[in-house]
Amino acid sequence: MAAQNRWLTRGLDPDLTSARAANYLRSWRREMLKLAEACGVVHPALITGDMVEILLGHRASTPLWQQVGYDSPDWGLPSTAQVEQLRSIMAAAPHGGSAEPSATARR
């Protein structure tokens, strides 16, 4: 932090901020894994541009890859070797379930 004004730094708590950032990243990772699971793949990097549709109004939609201007739905996917590595890594990872209850959660 580079605030020179003491008043600006009085509310900053690096310990609290780092814990919040860590919680946010854990939650975001879990959401991305759930998205991958909903798409039928083991890792978010394996989601293709045609697995996600962008809604345009109430009745129209377009595939993600067309909406963002990719050349094909498979643009940006990992190589075959990388896909196999991801699959082997994710096979050993725990699946499903809920997050551990916090220390302050009511039981």
C-alpha positions as CSV (number, residue, x, y, z in Angstrom):
1,M,0.0,0.0,0.0
2,A,1.3,3.3,-1.0
3,A,-1.0,5.8,0.8
4,Q,0.9,8.7,2.2
5,N,-2.1,10.0,4.1
6,R,-2.5,8.4,7.5
7,W,-6.3,8.9,7.4
8,L,-6.5,6.8,4.2
9,T,-4.6,3.9,5.7
10,R,-6.6,3.8,9.0
11,G,-9.2,1.4,7.7
12,L,-6.9,-0.9,5.9
13,D,-6.3,-4.3,7.5
14,P,-4.0,-6.5,5.5
15,D,-4.8,-9.6,7.5
16,L,-8.5,-9.2,7.0
17,T,-8.1,-8.2,3.4
18,S,-5.9,-11.2,2.6
19,A,-8.4,-13.6,4.2
20,R,-11.2,-12.1,2.2
21,A,-9.2,-12.3,-1.0
22,A,-8.4,-16.0,-0.3
23,N,-12.1,-16.7,0.4
24,Y,-13.1,-15.0,-2.8
25,L,-10.6,-17.0,-4.9
26,R,-11.7,-20.3,-3.3
27,S,-15.3,-19.5,-4.0
28,W,-14.5,-18.4,-7.6
29,R,-12.6,-21.6,-8.2
30,R,-15.5,-23.7,-6.9
31,E,-17.9,-21.8,-9.2
32,M,-15.7,-22.4,-12.2
33,L,-15.5,-26.1,-11.4
34,K,-19.2,-26.3,-11.1
35,L,-19.6,-24.6,-14.5
36,A,-17.2,-27.1,-16.0
37,E,-19.2,-29.9,-14.4
38,A,-22.4,-28.5,-15.8
39,C,-20.8,-28.5,-19.2
40,G,-19.7,-32.1,-18.8
41,V,-16.0,-31.5,-18.7
42,V,-13.5,-32.1,-15.8
43,H,-11.8,-28.7,-15.9
44,P,-12.9,-25.1,-16.9
45,A,-10.1,-25.0,-19.5
46,L,-11.9,-27.6,-21.4
47,I,-15.1,-25.6,-21.9
48,T,-15.5,-24.9,-25.6
49,G,-17.1,-21.8,-27.1
50,D,-20.2,-23.6,-28.2
51,M,-20.9,-25.0,-24.7
52,V,-22.0,-21.5,-23.5
53,E,-24.7,-19.4,-25.1
54,I,-25.2,-15.7,-24.6
55,L,-28.8,-14.6,-24.3
56,L,-29.8,-11.8,-26.6
57,G,-33.1,-10.4,-25.3
58,H,-35.9,-12.8,-24.3
59,R,-35.9,-15.4,-27.1
60,A,-32.6,-15.2,-29.0
61,S,-29.2,-16.5,-28.1
62,T,-25.8,-17.0,-29.8
63,P,-22.9,-19.3,-29.0
64,L,-20.1,-17.6,-27.0
65,W,-17.5,-18.2,-29.6
66,Q,-19.5,-16.2,-32.2
67,Q,-20.4,-13.5,-29.8
68,V,-16.7,-12.8,-28.9
69,G,-15.4,-13.2,-32.4
70,Y,-13.4,-16.5,-32.1
71,D,-12.5,-18.3,-35.3
72,S,-14.0,-21.6,-34.1
73,P,-15.6,-23.1,-31.0
74,D,-12.4,-24.9,-30.2
75,W,-10.2,-21.8,-30.3
76,G,-8.0,-21.5,-27.2
77,L,-8.4,-25.1,-26.0
78,P,-5.3,-26.8,-24.6
79,S,-3.4,-29.3,-26.7
80,T,-4.2,-33.0,-26.5
81,A,-1.3,-33.6,-24.2
82,Q,-2.4,-30.8,-21.9
83,V,-6.0,-32.2,-21.9
84,E,-4.7,-35.6,-20.8
85,Q,-2.6,-33.9,-18.0
86,L,-5.7,-32.0,-16.8
87,R,-7.8,-35.2,-16.8
88,S,-5.2,-37.1,-14.8
89,I,-4.9,-34.2,-12.3
90,M,-8.6,-33.8,-11.9
91,A,-9.2,-37.5,-11.5
92,A,-7.3,-37.4,-8.2
93,A,-9.1,-34.2,-7.0
94,P,-12.1,-34.5,-4.7
95,H,-15.5,-34.0,-6.4
96,G,-18.8,-32.5,-5.2
97,G,-19.8,-31.9,-1.7
98,S,-19.9,-28.7,0.2
99,A,-17.3,-26.4,1.6
100,E,-16.2,-27.0,5.1
101,P,-18.3,-25.0,7.7
102,S,-16.7,-22.0,9.0
103,A,-15.5,-21.8,12.6
104,T,-18.3,-19.4,13.5
105,A,-21.1,-21.3,11.7
106,R,-24.1,-22.3,13.9
107,R,-24.3,-26.0,14.3
